[in-house]
Amino acid sequence: MSFSEEELIRGCCRNDRQMQELLYQKYSRSMYAVALRYAKMEQEAEDILQEAFIKVFQHIEKFRGESSLAYWIKRIIINTALNHQRSKLYLYPMVDVTEMKSWGCEGNSIADIQYQELMAMVSELPDGCRIIFNLYAIEGYKHHEIATLLGISEGTSKSQYSRAKCLLQTKIGQYYTVNYGKVGELEG
């Protein structure tokens, strides 16, 4: 039997375990992919997912339908992941854009790289770069929003994003060298 999103929400508001399970089954796979972008290891992503869904079930009565339920859950996943990372961020140096010199990036193409390979490259980035790259390039946050979320300056967000792009371009260059014996060209 299939339930509508509204029925799932109403059931979750009543703490109906079956409806909670159905809601979890409907969204957990896609939300795990979001959590995995912010985590270094699968276990950490699973912890983020579990903690976030607990928050979803505790606060689902606050969902007002102003956005899609998937978007609302995704925001909870991202905020939970950021809370996990916030405690670690102070351990990693972040350079403000005003202090940044050229990172010396070389362009490479991503046309022949599969999504999983690219996400594996992103997951290898240092935590600060990875988090900001995910927020800006994948989730669509603006640098001033990222600065507010993470308690950093907008310039730091921009410099970490720039550093992430350069590190990824280097990884892409290495990928091409290993797989094709040449360095690709990054277009525009």
Backbone as JSON, one array per atom type, in Angstrom:
{
  "sequence": "MSFSEEELIRGCCRNDRQMQELLYQKYSRSMYAVALRYAKMEQEAEDILQEAFIKVFQHIEKFRGESSLAYWIKRIIINTALNHQRSKLYLYPMVDVTEMKSWGCEGNSIADIQYQELMAMVSELPDGCRIIFNLYAIEGYKHHEIATLLGISEGTSKSQYSRAKCLLQTKIGQYYTVNYGKVGELEG",
  "N": [[0.84, -1.18, 0.0], [0.52, 2.19, -0.81], [1.34, 5.37, 0.45], [0.44, 8.82, 0.56], [2.51, 11.77, 0.58], [1.52, 13.63, 2.41], [-0.02, 11.98, 4.08], [2.0, 10.43, 5.17], [3.39, 12.4, 6.61], [1.43, 13.25, 8.45], [1.1, 10.84, 9.83], [3.67, 10.54, 10.92], [3.7, 12.74, 12.61], [1.98, 11.8, 14.53], [3.58, 10.02, 15.73], [3.62, 7.48, 14.61], [5.07, 4.49, 14.12], [5.21, 2.86, 11.83], [4.67, 4.66, 9.75], [6.82, 6.38, 10.1], [8.9, 4.65, 9.46], [8.29, 4.18, 6.76], [8.59, 6.75, 5.7], [11.3, 7.11, 6.22], [12.36, 5.06, 4.59], [11.65, 6.05, 2.11], [13.2, 8.38, 1.8], [15.81, 7.97, 2.8], [17.93, 6.88, 1.25], [18.65, 8.83, -0.74], [19.24, 10.92, 0.98], [21.32, 9.89, 2.42], [23.32, 10.0, 0.53], [23.73, 12.75, 0.46], [24.67, 13.19, 3.1], [27.0, 11.7, 2.97], [28.62, 13.25, 1.35], [29.59, 15.14, 3.07], [30.9, 13.78, 5.02], [33.83, 11.99, 6.08], [34.06, 9.27, 6.18], [32.09, 6.29, 5.62], [30.78, 5.35, 7.93], [30.58, 7.66, 9.49], [28.85, 9.15, 7.88], [26.58, 7.56, 8.09], [26.03, 7.9, 10.8], [25.43, 10.64, 10.81], [23.15, 10.62, 9.17], [21.38, 9.05, 10.72], [21.15, 10.61, 13.09], [20.07, 12.94, 11.98], [17.6, 12.04, 10.96], [16.32, 11.4, 13.33], [15.97, 13.99, 14.31], [14.28, 14.92, 12.28], [11.95, 13.39, 12.77], [11.39, 14.28, 15.34], [10.72, 16.92, 14.91], [8.88, 17.15, 12.87], [6.3, 18.09, 12.95], [6.64, 20.78, 12.7], [7.05, 21.23, 10.06], [5.93, 23.12, 7.44], [5.19, 22.98, 4.84], [6.12, 24.85, 3.03], [8.17, 24.42, 1.39], [9.42, 21.62, -0.49], [9.08, 18.42, 1.08], [11.31, 16.81, 0.84], [13.33, 18.72, 0.41], [13.25, 20.05, 2.88], [14.01, 18.0, 4.63], [16.55, 17.53, 3.6], [17.86, 19.93, 4.28], [17.97, 19.6, 7.05], [19.65, 17.37, 7.18], [22.02, 18.49, 6.09], [22.55, 20.55, 7.98], [22.94, 18.98, 10.26], [25.17, 17.52, 9.47], [26.99, 19.63, 9.23], [27.13, 20.44, 11.89], [28.43, 18.22, 12.94], [30.89, 18.54, 11.71], [31.75, 21.07, 12.49], [33.06, 21.1, 14.97], [35.47, 20.02, 14.27], [36.57, 21.76, 12.43], [38.13, 23.88, 13.43], [40.56, 22.73, 13.72], [41.76, 22.65, 11.29], [43.67, 24.55, 9.05], [42.46, 27.59, 7.7], [42.54, 29.84, 5.1], [42.19, 33.25, 4.59], [40.75, 35.01, 1.86], [41.95, 37.45, 1.32], [44.53, 37.07, 2.06], [45.41, 35.24, 0.32], [47.45, 33.8, -2.13], [48.22, 33.06, -5.56], [47.02, 29.86, -6.32], [48.07, 28.29, -8.19], [46.72, 26.67, -10.11], [46.08, 24.12, -12.5], [44.28, 23.54, -15.43], [41.88, 20.96, -16.07], [39.88, 18.48, -17.69], [36.6, 17.3, -16.86], [34.97, 15.71, -18.24], [35.14, 12.95, -18.87], [35.0, 11.66, -16.47], [33.43, 9.65, -14.13], [30.51, 10.1, -12.03], [30.74, 8.89, -9.44], [33.51, 8.64, -9.22], [34.3, 11.29, -9.28], [33.01, 12.23, -6.95], [34.41, 10.72, -5.1], [36.89, 11.93, -5.32], [36.23, 14.48, -4.33], [35.6, 13.75, -1.71], [38.09, 13.27, -0.7], [39.2, 15.7, -0.23], [40.59, 18.17, 2.03], [38.9, 18.7, 5.16], [37.76, 21.39, 5.62], [37.84, 22.58, 3.04], [36.34, 20.68, 1.6], [33.8, 20.78, 2.81], [33.0, 23.44, 2.31], [33.15, 23.46, -0.49], [31.11, 21.59, -1.09], [28.86, 22.91, 0.02], [28.79, 25.28, -1.52], [29.21, 24.64, -4.36], [27.64, 22.35, -4.8], [25.3, 22.33, -3.16], [24.43, 24.94, -3.51], [24.6, 27.21, -1.89], [25.37, 30.62, -1.07], [28.42, 32.52, -0.67], [28.3, 34.31, 1.51], [26.25, 33.18, 2.99], [27.37, 30.72, 3.67], [29.47, 31.61, 5.22], [28.07, 32.61, 7.42], [26.79, 30.25, 8.32], [29.0, 28.67, 9.1], [30.45, 30.29, 10.77], [32.63, 31.82, 9.88], [34.68, 34.1, 7.93], [33.46, 35.71, 4.95], [35.42, 35.94, 3.03], [37.15, 33.86, 3.77], [35.54, 31.69, 3.18], [35.42, 31.97, 0.38], [38.13, 31.66, -0.29], [38.66, 29.05, 0.56], [36.95, 27.65, -1.1], [38.12, 28.24, -3.56], [40.59, 27.01, -3.17], [39.71, 24.36, -2.92], [38.74, 23.88, -5.52], [41.13, 24.06, -6.97], [42.6, 21.94, -5.83], [40.96, 19.82, -6.62], [41.2, 20.06, -9.4], [43.87, 19.35, -9.68], [43.72, 16.68, -8.84], [42.07, 15.7, -10.85], [43.75, 16.04, -13.02], [45.73, 14.17, -12.33], [44.18, 11.87, -12.48], [43.65, 11.79, -15.25], [46.26, 11.48, -16.19], [46.95, 8.97, -15.15], [44.91, 7.33, -16.23], [44.73, 7.94, -18.97], [47.16, 8.7, -19.83], [47.75, 11.33, -20.29], [47.24, 14.86, -19.72], [44.13, 16.35, -19.24], [42.13, 19.05, -20.62], [40.67, 21.79, -19.07], [37.57, 23.1, -19.71], [36.35, 26.38, -20.14]],
  "CA": [[0.0, 0.0, 0.0], [1.29, 3.42, -0.95], [0.78, 6.51, 1.16], [0.85, 10.13, 0.05], [3.45, 12.48, 1.45], [0.72, 14.23, 3.48], [-0.37, 10.91, 5.01], [3.23, 10.08, 5.89], [3.67, 13.48, 7.55], [0.44, 13.16, 9.54], [1.44, 9.65, 10.62], [4.89, 10.82, 11.69], [3.3, 13.66, 13.67], [1.34, 10.97, 15.57], [4.62, 9.06, 16.15], [3.29, 6.16, 14.07], [6.35, 3.88, 13.73], [5.13, 2.38, 10.45], [4.79, 5.83, 8.87], [8.2, 6.84, 10.21], [9.71, 3.71, 8.67], [8.02, 4.43, 5.33], [9.22, 8.03, 5.36], [12.73, 6.84, 6.2], [12.66, 4.27, 3.39], [11.46, 6.89, 0.93], [14.21, 9.43, 1.66], [17.12, 7.69, 3.4], [18.98, 6.63, 0.25], [19.11, 10.1, -1.31], [19.81, 11.74, 2.04], [22.62, 9.3, 2.75], [24.26, 10.55, -0.46], [24.05, 14.11, 0.92], [25.51, 13.06, 4.29], [28.29, 11.16, 2.56], [29.44, 14.34, 0.79], [30.17, 15.92, 4.16], [31.61, 12.87, 5.92], [35.06, 11.38, 5.56], [33.88, 7.81, 6.12], [30.7, 5.85, 5.55], [30.21, 5.27, 9.29], [30.23, 9.02, 9.89], [27.65, 9.51, 7.11], [25.47, 6.82, 8.69], [25.71, 8.59, 12.06], [24.76, 11.89, 10.45], [21.82, 10.27, 8.68], [20.56, 8.61, 11.85], [20.88, 11.76, 13.94], [19.2, 13.85, 11.25], [16.23, 11.51, 10.9], [15.74, 11.58, 14.66], [15.52, 15.38, 14.32], [13.12, 15.01, 11.39], [10.78, 12.85, 13.45], [11.09, 15.11, 16.51], [10.28, 18.25, 14.52], [8.1, 17.11, 11.64], [5.1, 18.92, 13.1], [7.0, 22.14, 12.32], [7.08, 21.32, 8.6], [4.76, 23.91, 7.03], [4.88, 22.77, 3.43], [6.55, 25.99, 2.22], [9.11, 23.82, 0.43], [9.14, 20.18, -0.55], [9.53, 17.67, 2.25], [12.69, 16.37, 0.55], [14.22, 19.86, 0.64], [13.26, 20.28, 4.32], [14.85, 16.94, 5.22], [17.93, 17.78, 3.14], [18.41, 21.01, 5.12], [18.28, 19.01, 8.36], [20.84, 16.54, 6.95], [23.17, 19.38, 5.93], [22.84, 21.19, 9.26], [23.48, 17.95, 11.15], [26.54, 17.26, 9.0], [27.82, 20.79, 9.59], [27.37, 20.37, 13.34], [29.47, 17.2, 13.13], [32.18, 19.04, 11.22], [32.11, 22.33, 13.14], [34.03, 20.87, 16.04], [36.76, 19.66, 13.68], [37.06, 22.79, 11.53], [39.16, 24.7, 14.03], [41.83, 22.01, 13.63], [42.29, 22.77, 9.94], [43.91, 25.95, 8.7], [41.7, 28.21, 6.63], [43.19, 31.07, 4.7], [41.28, 34.27, 4.09], [41.03, 35.35, 0.46], [42.84, 38.62, 1.26], [45.89, 36.59, 2.27], [45.64, 34.16, -0.62], [48.25, 33.98, -3.34], [47.76, 32.14, -6.6], [47.17, 28.46, -5.94], [48.77, 27.6, -9.27], [45.88, 25.59, -10.64], [46.14, 23.76, -13.91], [42.95, 23.09, -15.83], [41.69, 19.6, -16.55], [38.5, 18.22, -18.05], [35.92, 16.28, -16.08], [33.99, 15.1, -19.14], [35.21, 11.5, -18.89], [35.04, 11.14, -15.11], [32.12, 9.24, -13.63], [30.06, 10.79, -10.83], [31.32, 8.28, -8.24], [34.93, 8.97, -9.18], [34.39, 12.7, -8.91], [32.64, 12.34, -5.54], [35.53, 10.17, -4.33], [37.9, 12.99, -5.29], [35.73, 15.5, -3.41], [35.68, 13.24, -0.34], [39.49, 13.28, -0.28], [39.62, 17.06, 0.08], [40.62, 18.5, 3.46], [37.54, 18.95, 5.65], [37.27, 22.75, 5.38], [37.62, 22.73, 1.59], [35.27, 19.77, 1.18], [32.52, 21.28, 3.31], [32.66, 24.66, 1.59], [32.88, 23.07, -1.87], [29.78, 20.98, -1.11], [27.84, 23.93, 0.26], [28.74, 26.26, -2.61], [29.09, 24.08, -5.71], [26.63, 21.31, -4.93], [24.05, 22.72, -2.52], [24.01, 26.23, -4.04], [24.68, 28.3, -0.93], [26.24, 31.76, -1.41], [29.54, 32.59, 0.28], [27.89, 34.98, 2.75], [25.45, 32.21, 3.75], [28.32, 29.75, 4.2], [30.19, 32.29, 6.31], [27.17, 32.64, 8.58], [26.6, 28.87, 8.8], [30.22, 28.11, 9.68], [31.1, 31.24, 11.68], [33.9, 32.24, 9.28], [34.48, 35.27, 7.08], [33.11, 35.42, 3.57], [36.69, 35.76, 2.33], [37.63, 32.52, 4.06], [34.73, 30.78, 2.37], [35.86, 32.08, -1.02], [39.47, 31.1, -0.47], [38.57, 27.6, 0.7], [36.33, 27.16, -2.33], [39.15, 28.32, -4.59], [41.56, 25.96, -2.88], [39.07, 23.08, -3.25], [38.74, 23.75, -6.98], [42.5, 23.77, -7.4], [42.94, 20.57, -5.43], [40.21, 18.92, -7.5], [41.81, 20.1, -10.73], [45.09, 18.54, -9.6], [43.29, 15.28, -8.8], [41.57, 15.37, -12.19], [44.96, 15.9, -13.84], [46.33, 12.88, -11.99], [43.28, 10.86, -13.03], [43.91, 11.7, -16.69], [47.59, 10.95, -16.41], [46.91, 7.54, -14.85], [43.96, 6.59, -17.08], [44.85, 8.23, -20.39], [48.54, 9.04, -20.15], [47.85, 12.74, -20.66], [46.47, 15.79, -18.88], [43.0, 16.93, -19.96], [42.0, 20.5, -20.62], [39.42, 22.25, -18.48], [36.88, 24.06, -20.57], [35.71, 27.56, -19.56]],
  "C": [[0.88, 1.24, 0.0], [0.57, 4.57, -0.26], [1.27, 7.79, 0.52], [1.82, 10.76, 1.04], [2.71, 13.09, 2.65], [0.33, 13.19, 4.53], [0.85, 10.48, 5.83], [3.53, 11.14, 6.96], [2.71, 13.4, 8.74], [0.75, 11.96, 10.44], [2.66, 9.87, 11.48], [4.59, 11.79, 12.83], [2.64, 12.91, 14.83], [2.33, 9.95, 16.14], [4.29, 7.63, 15.75], [4.58, 5.56, 13.5], [6.34, 3.38, 12.29], [5.31, 3.54, 9.47], [6.21, 6.39, 8.92], [9.12, 5.96, 9.39], [9.52, 3.94, 7.18], [8.66, 5.73, 4.87], [10.74, 7.85, 5.26], [13.13, 6.08, 4.93], [12.58, 5.13, 2.13], [12.64, 7.85, 0.71], [15.62, 9.06, 2.1], [18.23, 7.5, 2.36], [19.53, 7.94, -0.32], [19.75, 10.99, -0.25], [21.14, 11.19, 2.53], [23.69, 9.84, 1.79], [24.67, 11.97, -0.07], [24.99, 14.03, 2.11], [26.91, 12.59, 3.93], [29.2, 12.23, 1.96], [30.14, 15.15, 1.88], [31.01, 15.08, 5.11], [32.87, 12.34, 5.26], [34.89, 9.88, 5.36], [32.4, 7.48, 6.11], [30.05, 5.79, 6.92], [29.79, 6.65, 9.78], [28.96, 9.48, 9.16], [26.42, 8.81, 7.68], [25.05, 7.45, 10.01], [24.96, 9.9, 11.8], [23.33, 11.62, 10.02], [20.9, 9.89, 9.83], [20.18, 9.79, 12.74], [19.9, 12.73, 13.26], [17.77, 13.34, 11.19], [15.56, 11.54, 12.27], [15.19, 13.01, 14.78], [14.29, 15.57, 13.44], [11.88, 14.54, 12.13], [10.4, 13.68, 14.67], [10.43, 16.43, 16.12], [9.37, 18.28, 13.3], [6.81, 17.92, 11.74], [5.37, 20.38, 12.75], [7.09, 22.33, 10.81], [5.78, 21.98, 8.14], [4.42, 23.76, 5.55], [5.28, 23.93, 2.53], [7.59, 25.57, 1.18], [8.73, 22.34, 0.35], [9.66, 19.52, 0.72], [10.98, 17.21, 2.05], [13.68, 17.5, 0.82], [14.36, 20.12, 2.14], [14.15, 19.26, 5.01], [16.31, 17.16, 4.84], [18.6, 18.88, 3.97], [18.79, 20.48, 6.5], [19.54, 18.13, 8.25], [22.08, 17.43, 6.88], [23.54, 20.03, 7.26], [23.42, 20.2, 10.27], [24.92, 17.63, 10.76], [27.47, 18.41, 9.37], [28.11, 20.8, 11.09], [28.44, 19.33, 13.66], [30.85, 17.75, 12.77], [32.67, 20.28, 11.95], [33.18, 22.14, 14.2], [35.41, 20.55, 15.49], [37.38, 20.8, 12.89], [38.18, 23.63, 12.13], [40.53, 24.03, 13.96], [42.51, 22.2, 12.29], [42.51, 24.23, 9.58], [43.03, 26.4, 7.55], [42.32, 29.56, 6.36], [42.14, 32.02, 4.15], [41.71, 34.67, 2.69], [41.97, 36.55, 0.35], [44.3, 38.23, 1.46], [46.32, 35.59, 1.21], [46.49, 34.61, -1.8], [47.68, 33.04, -4.39], [48.02, 30.71, -6.14], [47.86, 27.67, -7.05], [48.0, 26.45, -9.86], [46.14, 25.37, -12.12], [44.79, 23.17, -14.27], [42.96, 21.67, -16.36], [40.2, 19.39, -16.81], [37.89, 17.15, -17.15], [34.94, 15.49, -16.94], [33.99, 13.57, -19.07], [35.23, 10.86, -17.49], [33.62, 10.83, -14.65], [31.8, 9.97, -12.33], [30.71, 10.22, -9.57], [32.81, 8.62, -8.1], [35.13, 10.41, -8.75], [34.06, 12.9, -7.43], [33.73, 11.76, -4.64], [36.65, 11.2, -4.23], [37.49, 14.09, -4.31], [35.88, 15.02, -1.97], [37.11, 13.24, 0.19], [40.01, 14.67, 0.05], [39.74, 17.26, 1.59], [39.23, 18.96, 3.91], [37.01, 20.34, 5.32], [36.95, 22.99, 3.92], [36.42, 21.91, 1.13], [33.9, 20.32, 1.59], [32.09, 22.51, 2.51], [32.38, 24.36, 0.12], [31.47, 22.48, -1.99], [28.69, 22.04, -0.95], [27.68, 24.87, -0.94], [28.41, 25.61, -3.96], [27.94, 23.09, -5.86], [25.29, 21.75, -4.35], [23.55, 24.09, -2.97], [23.97, 27.37, -3.04], [25.6, 29.39, -1.48], [27.32, 31.85, -0.33], [29.14, 33.29, 1.58], [27.03, 34.06, 3.62], [26.36, 31.17, 4.41], [29.07, 30.36, 5.38], [29.34, 32.32, 7.58], [27.0, 31.25, 9.18], [27.8, 28.36, 9.59], [30.93, 29.05, 10.66], [32.47, 31.65, 11.2], [33.63, 33.5, 8.47], [34.1, 34.83, 5.67], [34.37, 35.19, 2.73], [37.28, 34.38, 2.56], [36.85, 31.49, 3.26], [35.19, 30.79, 0.92], [37.22, 31.44, -1.23], [39.46, 29.58, -0.35], [37.93, 26.97, -0.52], [37.35, 27.17, -3.47], [40.19, 27.22, -4.41], [40.99, 24.59, -3.24], [39.07, 22.85, -4.75], [40.13, 23.41, -7.49], [42.93, 22.35, -7.05], [42.22, 19.56, -6.31], [40.81, 18.9, -8.9], [43.1, 19.3, -10.76], [44.74, 17.05, -9.61], [42.78, 14.82, -10.16], [42.75, 15.18, -13.15], [45.65, 14.57, -13.59], [45.5, 11.74, -12.54], [43.55, 10.68, -14.53], [45.27, 11.11, -16.98], [47.6, 9.43, -16.21], [46.07, 6.78, -15.88], [44.16, 6.82, -18.58], [46.27, 8.61, -20.81], [48.74, 10.48, -20.59], [47.02, 13.56, -19.67], [45.38, 16.39, -19.74], [43.0, 18.44, -19.88], [40.67, 20.87, -20.04], [38.82, 23.31, -19.38], [36.21, 25.12, -19.71], [35.44, 27.47, -18.17]]
}
